[in-house]
Amino acid sequence: MAYLIIIFSFLAVFFGILANPTTVTTEERNFIERTKLIRSVGFRDREIDRLHAMIAREVKEIKSYNDKKYIFETARYYYYEPEDEKKYFFTDKDGTYLEIDLGFGTTFADYPNSSLYKVKAFIYTSDDGQALKKIILQYKRANDINGIYVKEVRRIINPSPNFPGPPKLEGEKVDGLRKVQEDSVVDAGIDADDNNDISIEYYTSHDENAVWSDEPAILNTTPKLTYKLNDPERLLPIVVQREIMNKYKKELHRLRNKLEQEKNSIELSFKAYTKKLLPVD
């Protein structure tokens, strides 16, 4: 009986091999060609370029309010008791950057396990505040599996968040103001940024313990895994590359909205506290 089982198993494997197709299908060939094309031109995306431009504009305005001490004066004089000034900008060896929280809480992404997470962005600007030098999106996560705590940090780093331009504006101005529907649109004659230099870093407490503390933009440890988005020497799977770009774009939308909210809050507070200048009977 044992011999019969072995023989049947061998025959099943043998005929299974013969049954496998010896050439790629048209669908597989098309997928391979599309993948080669995408990687050859880079992960260009006009929407990402526009988001970079919008983020640069919001950061520039927040920096202007900060330099004019609007944020300090609001914290000092608007409330009945002085409050601590909210810090937006910090400096390290790589330059000046704006730090902003993008959310924290509990995630069930790997259900049934739950994790605590915190998302933060670090936006480096040029000295004159006109351009972006680098964007770091940081994801911290800590989970508890059967009493074993695993702390992780993942980072998406764009060392050149370009927005090729100058931007072309749709529509026209009315009384010197932009129309509501007008937005920054990159000129079609200018190449989009290929985003090939975006890198991904991974840190884990399996190697070091101090990766969950609330550290500044430059971490006091080295990443355990590092990949470039489109490095021909160490290519990531195309599915992973797409997911990284989709995640990056999604977070840029969140970042832009968050910066706009912060800017609007600063402006409203400024208008409110300046009323203290008015005489009161």
HELIX and SHEET records of a PDB file:
HELIX    1   1 ALA A    2  ALA A   19  1                                  18    
HELIX    2   2 THR A   26  VAL A   41  1                                  16    
HELIX    3   3 ARG A   46  ASP A   67  1                                  22    
HELIX    4   4 TYR A   70  TYR A   77  1                                   8    
HELIX    5   5 ILE A  238  TYR A  273  1                                  36    
HELIX    6   6 THR A  274  LEU A  277  5                                   4    
SHEET    1   A 7 PHE A  89  ASP A  92  0                                        
SHEET    2   A 7 GLY A  95  THR A 107 -1                                        
SHEET    3   A 7 SER A 115  THR A 125 -1                                        
SHEET    4   A 7 LEU A 132  ILE A 145 -1                                        
SHEET    5   A 7 ILE A 148  ASN A 158 -1                                        
SHEET    6   A 7 SER A 199  THR A 204 -1                                        
SHEET    7   A 7 LEU A 225  LYS A 228 -1                                        
SHEET    1   B 2 PRO A 167  LEU A 169  0                                        
SHEET    2   B 2 SER A 184  VAL A 186 -1                                        
SHEET    1   C 2 LYS A 173  VAL A 174  0                                        
SHEET    2   C 2 LEU A 177  ARG A 178 -1                                        
END                                                                             
